[in-house]
Amino acid sequence: MGRVCEELFFSCAIKARIPSAGHVNHIYAGISTANQAMTQAVYFLNPRLPPGSNWSRRSEPNWIDPSTLIKLATHFAFSNRNDIYAALSYQPDTLRSLPELRNFFAHKNLRTFKVAMGLVTKHGVKAGNPEEIIFAFAPGRPQTLLQDWIDDLVFMVEYLCK
């Protein structure tokens, strides 16, 4: 979801076209590139950073946290911010569970294994190892946990892009 939030921010900041209202509008008329938008976002989210100073990738917004996009949509006064608020108000557990499972597959160490196996209890699935979690069925669900997660993400993206 982090990548979706980041790309949506850039699209709005450079005034992308939206079906319902022409183009996204906001209060920063001079922004025409993703770098200009990122710079404005970095300075807003890091108020201790002196204006005009160089910033590093570590200063970039935490896109995994949906509240980052909400703060920026408010600060920039995006004309479609109400749609962004509505889409991001639906916060399924998927937004926390997927990164936890992804970290296991990326790092495969004891800590990420324990976190991933915590998803077994959290979702009430039967799995002996993290690889089995995505193919497990949660109680009372007609599809796998991975399919549920994909449905959650598709719903959010469709709402964000309407």
N, C-alpha and C positions, 0 to 999 in steps of 0.2 A: 504493500500500500504506500510505502514511502516514496517509491518512484512515481506513482500515480499522483500523489500530492505535489511533488516537486514539479512534474511536467504541467500539471494543471495551473500551478502558480505562474510558471513561465508563460503559459498560453494566455492567461488573464492579463499578466503584466504587459505583454506586447500586443494587447488588444485583439485577441483572437475573435473570429466570427462565431456567434452562437445563433442557433436556429430561431430562438424566441425573440431576440432583440437586436439583431444586427451585429454589433461588435461589443466586447466587454469594455466598459469605460472605467476610469479611476482617476485619482487626483494628481498623479505624476505624469504630466503631459510629455516630458522630455525623455521618457523611457522608450527605447525602440529596440533594445537588444537584451538577451538573457543575462549578459554580464552586468548591464546597468541595473536590471531588476534584482539580481543577486546582491549587488553592492548595496542597494537601498534596503533590502531585507536584512542583510548582515548588520548594517548600522542601526536599524530599528531594534533588532533583537539583542544587540550587544551595545547598550547605551554607554558603556564605559570606554568603548573604542573611539579614539579621537577621530572626528570627521576628516576625511582625506587621507587617513593613514592606510597603510597596506594591511590587508586582512588575509588570513590563511584559510585553507580548507577546514581547519578545526573550528573556525568561526561560523561556518555555514549552518543554516537552520537544521534542526533535527526533524527531518521529513517523516520519520517513522511515527512520530507523535502527531495525530491529526489536529491537535490544538494549535500546532505551529501554523498550519494553513489557515485556520480560523482567525488567529491573531493577525496574520498578514492580510487576509481578505478584508478584515475590519480596518486595519491601518491604511491600506491602499484604497479603501472604499470601493472595492470592485462592484460593478453594477449587478453582477450575478451572485453576490455574497449570500443572499438568502437561500439560494439553491445549494450553495456550498455548505452552509450551516445545516440545512435539512439533511443532505446526504451524509454529512459527517456526524450528525447526531445519532445515526444508526451505527452503533459501535459494537459489532458482534465480537465475540471472544476470538474470532479468527485473526483479528489484528494483533493479538498477543501470542496466540498459539503458533501461527505460521512462522514468525521469526524465531521462536524457541526451537521448533523442529528444524528449520533451515540451519540454525547454528550447529545443531548436532551433525548434520550432513556435511557442513563446511569444515568443522573442526575435529569431530570424532574423538573427544577426550572424555575423561570421567565426569567432569563437571557438566558438559553439554549432554552427556548420556543421562545423568540424573534428572536434569531439567526436562529433557524430552520424555523420559519415563514418567515424570509427573503428569504429563498430558493424559496418560492412561487413566489415572485416577480422576483427573479433572473432567474428562469426557465420558467416563464410565465404559470405556472400551476394553476389549480383551486383546492384549498384545504382549508378547514376550520380549520384544526389542523395538527400538524406534522405527525400524523399517516397516514393521507390521502396522503401526499406528494409522498410516494414511489409507490402508486398505481395510481397516476395521469399521464395523458398523456400530454407531452409538445406539444405546437402547431405544427402541421404538422408531428408529429411523429407517427409511426404505433404501437409503444409499450410503456409500462410504463417507467417512469423516472428510476425506479429501474432496469429494463431490459437494458436501455441505459447505466447506470452506470456499470452494470455487463459486458456488451459487451466491454466497455472501458478498464476495468481491465483485462479481458481475452486477449484482443489484446496486452496489455503491457506485461503481463506475458508470453504469447506465444513468443513474440519477444525477451524478456530477456532470455528465456530458449532455444532458437533455437541453 
